[in-house]
């Protein structure tokens, strides 16, 4: 694998969890994203705007996906790719992405993009295009302090979506992060790298802390289904598993750490509001549900964390591109009442 491919600059934005109006606490993040989006759109040519700028009410806005979404080497998703931008435009895209994420979240997102270089090497002559430049930016409506607008960045294993109303950030879900491989086990340059360890370790620690009766309640007979794409509202039903009300203080502390691991992908002020909403709705109402075949490495497992305002979905059931079993993560944070700011419109 060439150093050039591994170091290819790919910019992405982190997951802000879906929530209702983001108050003054997060207006800084909203303002930064608005300014960055204005500059990004201003830098585009007419032809580029035709590919990357849509009406706010375009059905494409809720058509979110995290799979490769391609056929015969041609993209089936819409938007303007990093590869279609010049250096100045890529920098403006980078500014937009940084405005919508924490430092840690930005690193995770760009690492996800960089994993495409590893997949390119592992899947020689494969049917999918594996290219860190194949991440698509879309703006919906006109960025500014009045009216509705939004923006999205997505590609393989990444889909981050933001909605604004009159200068306020009113939606930051669906927020999807994935990783293939979950842990780099082949090659030398990035061997041992784990992109999303907080999504794995905290959930496993929580399950390991449960007593026998608690495990019976938390354990699910079947693994959770794949996260549903292209839908504006999660179809997860009522919460299942063990409620935090039946956990001890130590276990609730691990659960909180798990939630924080997802929230800390967001700008700090947004994370604070999101976690505050979880607390206000009642941490005791948050349910933890877990499925695994057994506790040996390389065995599939899934979990769900669901409260009145949000749902976290996680799967590690697929082999990676080097055929290492259960080394391929899908994870998301969604708004129970509806993503894309629908809960506030």
C-alpha positions as CSV (number, residue, x, y, z in Angstrom):
1,X,0.0,0.0,0.0
2,X,1.4,3.4,-1.0
3,X,1.9,6.1,1.6
4,X,0.2,8.5,-0.7
5,X,-3.0,6.5,-0.6
6,X,-2.9,6.2,3.1
7,X,-2.3,9.8,3.7
8,X,-4.9,11.0,1.1
9,X,-6.8,13.9,2.7
10,X,-10.4,12.9,3.1
11,X,-12.5,15.2,5.1
12,X,-15.6,14.3,7.0
13,X,-17.9,15.4,9.7
14,X,-18.8,13.8,12.9
15,X,-22.0,12.5,14.2
16,X,-24.1,15.0,16.1
17,X,-26.9,13.1,17.7
18,X,-30.5,13.8,16.7
19,X,-32.3,16.2,18.9
20,X,-34.8,19.0,19.0
21,X,-33.8,22.7,18.9
22,X,-30.2,23.4,19.7
23,X,-30.2,26.4,22.0
24,X,-27.7,29.1,22.6
25,X,-25.5,26.4,24.0
26,X,-24.9,25.2,20.5
27,X,-25.5,28.3,18.4
28,X,-21.7,28.6,18.0
29,X,-21.6,25.2,16.2
30,X,-24.6,26.2,14.1
31,X,-23.0,29.6,13.2
32,X,-19.8,27.9,12.3
33,X,-21.5,25.4,10.0
34,X,-23.6,28.1,8.4
35,X,-20.6,30.3,7.6
36,X,-18.6,27.3,6.4
37,X,-21.4,26.1,4.2
38,X,-21.9,29.6,2.7
39,X,-18.2,29.7,1.8
40,X,-18.3,26.2,0.4
41,X,-21.3,26.9,-1.8
42,X,-19.8,30.2,-3.0
43,X,-16.6,28.3,-4.2
44,X,-18.5,25.9,-6.5
45,X,-19.0,26.3,-10.2
46,X,-22.4,26.3,-11.8
47,X,-21.8,22.7,-12.9
48,X,-20.7,21.6,-9.4
49,X,-23.8,23.3,-7.8
50,X,-26.0,21.3,-10.2
51,X,-24.5,18.2,-8.6
52,X,-24.2,19.2,-5.0
53,X,-26.9,21.8,-4.2
54,X,-30.6,20.8,-3.9
55,X,-33.8,22.4,-2.8
56,X,-34.5,21.9,0.9
57,X,-37.6,19.9,0.2
58,X,-35.9,17.6,-2.3
59,X,-36.6,13.9,-1.4
60,X,-32.9,13.3,-1.6
61,X,-32.5,15.0,1.7
62,X,-33.9,12.0,3.6
63,X,-32.4,9.4,1.3
64,X,-29.5,8.6,3.5
65,X,-27.2,5.6,3.0
66,X,-24.0,4.1,4.3
67,X,-23.3,1.3,1.9
68,X,-21.1,1.8,-1.2
69,X,-24.2,2.4,-3.3
70,X,-22.5,1.9,-6.7
71,X,-22.9,-0.3,-9.7
72,X,-20.3,-1.1,-12.4
73,X,-18.0,1.6,-11.0
74,X,-20.6,4.3,-11.1
75,X,-22.1,6.1,-8.1
76,X,-25.8,5.6,-7.4
77,X,-25.8,8.3,-4.7
78,X,-26.0,12.1,-5.3
79,X,-23.8,14.9,-4.3
80,X,-20.4,16.3,-5.1
81,X,-17.4,14.2,-4.3
82,X,-14.1,15.3,-2.8
83,X,-12.5,14.0,-5.9
84,X,-14.4,16.5,-8.0
85,X,-13.2,19.4,-6.0
86,X,-10.1,21.5,-6.5
87,X,-7.7,22.0,-3.6
88,X,-9.4,25.3,-2.5
89,X,-12.9,23.7,-2.5
90,X,-11.6,20.7,-0.6
91,X,-10.3,23.0,2.1
92,X,-13.6,24.7,2.4
93,X,-15.3,21.3,2.7
94,X,-12.8,20.5,5.4
95,X,-13.8,23.7,7.2
96,X,-17.4,22.7,7.0
97,X,-16.7,19.3,8.4
98,X,-14.6,20.6,11.2
99,X,-17.4,23.0,12.2
100,X,-19.8,20.0,12.6
101,X,-17.6,17.8,14.7
102,X,-15.4,17.5,17.7
103,X,-11.6,17.0,17.2
104,X,-12.1,13.4,18.1
105,X,-15.1,13.0,15.9
106,X,-13.3,14.6,13.0
107,X,-10.4,12.2,13.4
108,X,-12.8,9.2,13.5
109,X,-14.6,10.3,10.4
110,X,-11.4,11.0,8.4
111,X,-10.0,7.6,9.5
112,X,-13.1,5.9,8.3
113,X,-12.5,7.5,4.9
114,X,-8.9,6.5,4.9
115,X,-9.8,2.8,5.5
116,X,-11.0,2.9,1.8
117,X,-7.3,2.8,0.9
118,X,-6.9,-0.4,2.9
119,X,-10.0,-1.9,1.3
120,X,-8.6,-1.0,-2.1
121,X,-5.5,-3.1,-1.4
122,X,-7.4,-6.0,0.1
123,X,-10.1,-6.2,-2.6
124,X,-8.0,-6.1,-5.7
125,X,-10.3,-6.5,-8.7
126,X,-13.3,-6.2,-6.5
127,X,-16.6,-4.9,-7.7
128,X,-16.8,-1.9,-5.5
129,X,-14.9,1.4,-5.9
130,X,-12.7,1.9,-2.8
131,X,-11.5,5.5,-2.9
132,X,-11.2,8.0,0.0
133,X,-12.2,10.7,-2.5
134,X,-15.6,9.0,-3.0
135,X,-17.4,10.9,-0.2
136,X,-20.3,13.0,-1.3
137,X,-21.2,16.5,-0.1
138,X,-24.7,17.9,-0.5
139,X,-26.4,21.2,0.6
140,X,-30.1,21.5,0.8
141,X,-31.6,25.0,0.5
142,X,-29.6,28.2,1.0
143,X,-27.3,28.4,4.1
144,X,-28.1,31.4,6.2
145,X,-29.8,32.7,9.3
146,X,-33.3,32.6,7.9
147,X,-35.4,29.7,6.7
148,X,-34.7,26.0,6.4
149,X,-31.5,24.5,5.0
150,X,-29.3,21.5,5.6
151,X,-26.2,19.6,4.5
152,X,-24.9,16.1,4.4
153,X,-21.7,14.2,3.9
154,X,-21.8,10.5,3.2
155,X,-20.1,7.6,1.5
156,X,-19.2,4.1,2.5
157,X,-19.6,3.7,6.3
158,X,-20.4,7.4,6.9
159,X,-23.6,9.4,6.8
160,X,-23.9,12.6,8.7
161,X,-26.9,14.9,8.3
162,X,-27.7,18.4,9.6
163,X,-30.8,20.5,9.5
164,X,-31.2,24.2,10.4
165,X,-34.2,26.5,10.9
166,X,-33.8,30.2,11.2
167,X,-30.2,29.9,12.2
168,X,-30.7,27.1,14.7
169,X,-29.5,23.6,14.4
170,X,-32.7,21.5,14.8
171,X,-31.5,18.1,13.5
172,X,-28.2,16.3,13.5
173,X,-29.3,12.8,12.7
174,X,-29.1,10.2,11.3
175,X,-25.5,10.0,12.4
176,X,-23.8,6.9,11.1
177,X,-20.2,5.7,11.7
178,X,-18.8,2.4,10.5
179,X,-15.5,0.7,10.1
180,X,-14.1,-2.0,7.9
181,X,-11.9,-3.4,9.3
182,X,-13.0,-2.6,12.9
183,X,-9.4,-3.4,13.9
184,X,-6.7,-3.4,11.2
185,X,-5.2,-6.9,11.3
186,X,-3.4,-7.0,8.0
187,X,-0.5,-4.9,6.7
188,X,2.1,-2.9,8.5
189,X,1.3,0.8,8.3
190,X,-1.9,0.8,10.3
191,X,-1.9,-2.6,11.9
192,X,-3.7,-2.6,15.3
193,X,-5.7,0.6,14.5
194,X,-9.2,0.6,15.9
195,X,-11.4,3.4,14.6
196,X,-14.4,3.1,17.0
197,X,-13.1,1.4,20.2
198,X,-15.5,3.3,22.4
199,X,-18.5,1.8,20.7
200,X,-17.2,-1.7,21.4
201,X,-15.4,-1.7,24.7
202,X,-18.0,0.2,26.8
203,X,-20.9,-2.0,25.6
204,X,-18.9,-5.2,26.3
205,X,-17.8,-3.9,29.7
206,X,-21.4,-3.1,30.6
207,X,-22.6,-6.6,29.6
208,X,-19.8,-8.2,31.5
209,X,-20.8,-6.2,34.7
210,X,-24.3,-7.6,34.8
211,X,-25.3,-10.4,37.1
212,X,-27.1,-13.5,35.9
213,X,-30.6,-12.1,36.3
214,X,-29.7,-8.8,34.6
215,X,-28.0,-10.7,31.7
216,X,-31.2,-12.7,31.2
217,X,-33.1,-9.4,30.8
218,X,-30.5,-7.7,28.6
219,X,-29.8,-10.7,26.4
220,X,-31.7,-11.0,23.1
221,X,-32.3,-14.4,21.4
222,X,-31.6,-13.0,18.0
223,X,-29.1,-10.4,16.7
224,X,-30.6,-7.0,15.9
225,X,-31.4,-6.4,12.2
226,X,-29.2,-4.1,10.0
227,X,-29.7,-0.4,10.6
228,X,-32.4,0.8,8.3
229,X,-31.3,3.2,5.6
230,X,-33.1,5.8,3.5
231,X,-35.9,6.3,6.1
232,X,-36.4,9.6,8.0
233,X,-37.5,7.9,11.3
234,X,-36.0,4.8,13.0
235,X,-38.4,1.8,13.0
236,X,-37.1,0.2,16.2
237,X,-40.3,-0.2,18.2
238,X,-40.5,-0.1,21.9
239,X,-37.2,-0.4,23.9
240,X,-36.1,-3.9,24.9
241,X,-33.5,-5.2,27.3
242,X,-32.4,-4.0,30.8
243,X,-33.6,-0.6,31.9
244,X,-31.0,1.5,33.8
245,X,-33.5,1.7,36.6
246,X,-32.5,-2.0,37.4
247,X,-28.7,-1.3,37.2
248,X,-26.5,-0.4,40.1
249,X,-24.5,2.8,40.3
250,X,-21.4,1.3,38.7
251,X,-23.4,-0.2,35.8
252,X,-25.1,3.1,35.2
253,X,-21.7,4.7,35.2
254,X,-20.6,2.4,32.4
255,X,-23.8,3.1,30.5
256,X,-23.2,6.8,30.8
257,X,-19.7,6.2,29.5
258,X,-21.1,4.3,26.5
259,X,-23.4,7.2,25.7
260,X,-20.6,9.7,26.1
261,X,-18.5,7.8,23.7
262,X,-21.1,8.4,21.0
263,X,-21.8,12.0,22.0
264,X,-18.2,13.0,22.1
265,X,-18.0,12.6,18.3
266,X,-20.0,15.9,18.3
267,X,-18.9,19.5,19.0
268,X,-18.7,19.7,22.8
269,X,-21.6,22.1,23.2
270,X,-23.8,19.9,21.1
271,X,-22.8,16.8,23.0
272,X,-23.7,18.6,26.2
273,X,-27.2,19.4,25.0
274,X,-27.7,15.9,23.7
275,X,-26.6,14.2,26.9
276,X,-28.7,16.8,28.8
277,X,-31.7,15.7,26.9
278,X,-31.1,12.1,27.8
279,X,-30.8,13.0,31.5
280,X,-33.9,15.2,31.4
281,X,-35.9,12.4,29.8
282,X,-34.7,10.0,32.5
283,X,-31.5,8.0,32.5
284,X,-33.5,5.3,34.3
285,X,-35.6,4.9,31.2
286,X,-32.7,4.0,29.0
287,X,-32.6,0.4,28.0
288,X,-29.6,-1.7,27.1
289,X,-30.0,-4.9,25.0
290,X,-27.3,-7.2,23.8
291,X,-26.9,-10.2,21.6
292,X,-23.8,-12.3,21.0
293,X,-23.2,-15.9,20.0
294,X,-20.5,-16.3,22.7
295,X,-17.8,-14.1,24.2
296,X,-14.9,-15.3,22.1
297,X,-13.1,-12.9,19.8
298,X,-14.3,-13.0,16.3
299,X,-17.9,-13.9,17.2
300,X,-20.8,-11.7,16.0
301,X,-22.5,-9.4,18.4
302,X,-25.0,-6.6,18.3
303,X,-26.6,-4.2,20.8
304,X,-29.1,-1.4,21.1
305,X,-29.3,1.5,23.6
306,X,-32.7,3.2,23.6
307,X,-34.2,6.0,25.6
308,X,-37.2,8.3,25.1
309,X,-35.3,10.7,22.8
310,X,-32.7,8.6,21.0
311,X,-31.6,5.1,19.9
312,X,-28.1,3.8,19.4
313,X,-27.8,0.8,17.0
314,X,-24.7,-1.3,16.7
315,X,-23.7,-4.4,14.8
316,X,-20.4,-6.2,14.4
317,X,-21.5,-9.3,12.5
318,X,-19.7,-9.2,9.1
319,X,-16.2,-10.3,8.3
320,X,-13.8,-7.7,7.1
321,X,-12.3,-7.6,3.6
322,X,-9.4,-9.8,4.7
323,X,-11.9,-12.4,5.8
324,X,-11.4,-11.9,9.5
325,X,-14.7,-12.8,11.1
326,X,-16.9,-10.2,13.0
327,X,-14.5,-7.3,12.3
328,X,-16.8,-4.9,10.5
329,X,-18.7,-2.3,12.5
330,X,-22.0,-0.4,11.8
331,X,-23.1,2.1,14.4
332,X,-25.6,5.0,14.5
333,X,-27.3,7.5,16.8
334,X,-30.9,8.5,15.7
335,X,-33.7,10.6,17.0
336,X,-36.7,8.5,18.1
337,X,-39.2,11.2,17.0
338,X,-37.7,11.6,13.6
339,X,-34.3,12.5,12.0
340,X,-33.6,15.5,9.7
341,X,-35.2,17.9,12.2
342,X,-38.6,16.4,11.6
343,X,-39.4,16.5,15.3
344,X,-39.3,20.3,15.2
345,X,-41.0,20.9,11.8
